[in-house]
Amino acid sequence: MYLELDGSGPLHSQLTRALKATLLTGNVHVGARLPPTRLLARELGVSRNTVLAAYEQLRAEGFLDGRVGSGSYVTPPARTAQQGTARPAWVEPQSAYARRLRAIHNPHVIPGMNADVVRYGFQYGEPLTNPALSTAWARELSHAAAYTRPGYTRTQGLPALREAVCDYLARRRGVQTRPEDVLIVAGTQQALSLTARVLVDPGTDVAIEEPQYFAARKVMQINGAQLWPIPVDEQGLVTDELPACPPRLVCVTPSHQFPSGAVMSMSRRLALLDYAERRDCWVLEDDYDGEFRYDSKPIPALRSLDVHDRVIYVGTFSKVLFPALRLGYLIMPAPLRDDFIGAKWADDFGAPAIEQAALANFIGNGGFERHLRRSVRAVEARRSVLLQGLRDCSRGRLEIADSRAGMHIVVWLTGRRKAEGDAFVAHALTRGLALHPISPSYYIDPPDRAGLLMGFAAMSALEIEEGVAAFARCLDEMFPVGPRRSQRTPRAAVAETQDA
């Protein structure tokens, strides 16, 4: 225990003041056991009687509780006695960055619902839970821990993992790249943050999809970007709407637009790449769940069509394995390579080496591919259960945007405004059902339309069936089928016919 005596007065008084100051700072939590008197006396080079006297004085003042045969423990007054010297709970933002951060993001708001209330939660973004993966990953970690050097790893990432990423992308996503272009990052979020640091100054124009991934929007805004929302339709980003005055960066999710689920058409992809080359801007491709496709062949990544090296490609292992892994990768355009590596160094020196080594071996021995094949089959089966259940209970009340990809679907409440959708979500929660509105979280300019983002990968087929049954009951309670059935718009009727 570090204590600094002030040299004024008897030793026991100096020690009493030093101990009291330490307890008042709150650095020693309530209920903590102080060092035994003999040990503290030896550490400070004073007599045991000096320590005993100091402890006794603190007990008399209510700072300590002495327990015979056990020791001296900190009591609650140590937390409250410093009211006059406590730091203020709030201060003005100390930088422009902190000012933007406070305005845009509240770190105390945790996504999701109260687990004590929710029985069925169609939480988007949660991947498949596979017990077999936990066993395999524990084995890989144990092996990697025994053979990985304990020193700092390379900022860019372990060569073995970067080589494995190159091989995987070539086979699965059609992306031909080299290990020197791969940067291992702490998931998509860090990739977005590094991209903003490398390319964005306060006031820099950034084009982003509308609707969009909320974290991408927030990261760009926190870094001071001026956002240009570009509409999305059934063919993805509407490239004709890109501004005449080119932005520095265009952020897209072309393989499975988040959250709408649209897949960018080939003509739009080529148009975007041509725009980036002619206007000298960069494209951030977030390929967050490109591995999960159903009823169609895998779609090559936008980066695979990029002959001018304008695309910054971001991939993650969070959706395929598990979010707690916090590993992803970024394919860097050659002109920006040193900037990205430098930004990564400034952020955290490099990703954890043991986890990187374990993942490289897991990919190399085929375990990753086997897990991926099983996951795709399991997620597809769960998706089918959800779609069938929603179609059965729709009866003209739902428009289901089935993108045949990913781990979530978008469901619109036919003809309902946002306020009605919010009331429906609140009603569902009283029935133990957590639903997640698509608006306003994913829009800069939200539409007055009720829509839901429904994830299904983390739920079993039985949980999905029961959850949809609860959803149907809520639908009947809030929007019973009656006179409104004849009031459906032609668009809703067409959507239902296509889904059937």
Beta strands, then each sheet from edge to edge (+ up, - down):
strand 1: 64-67
strand 2: 71-74
strand 3: 120-121
strand 4: 182-185
strand 5: 205-210
strand 6: 226-233
strand 7: 236-237
strand 8: 249-252
strand 9: 282-286
strand 10: 311-316
strand 11: 328-331
strand 12: 398-401
strand 13: 408-413
strand 14: 433-434
strand 15: 451-455
sheet 1: 1+ 2-
sheet 2: 3+ 14+
sheet 3: 4+ 11- 10+ 9+ 8+ 5+ 6+ 7-
sheet 4: 12+ 13- 15+
end
